Amino acid sequence: MHAMVEQKTCIQCGLCPTICPQVFSLEPGEPAQAITEEIPVEWQVACQEAADNCPVDAIDIK
């Protein structure tokens, strides 16, 4: 499983790193970022929750 944040869509609300800080980060004035490595099994549920709750559907999980 991998996560990607659509940079142009992200509104920097901070929800994804709040739900899953192991995968997502947010720097002031920048769109959210996701780790580039394979997401470990123990983080996958939280990662999917972050994607499902993104208010602008900027997170793509594959």
Secondary structure as UniProt FT lines:
FT   STRAND          3..5
FT   TURN            7..9
FT   HELIX           15..19
FT   TURN            21..23
FT   STRAND          24..25
FT   TURN            28..29
FT   STRAND          33..34
FT   HELIX           41..53
FT   TURN            55..56
FT   STRAND          59..61
//
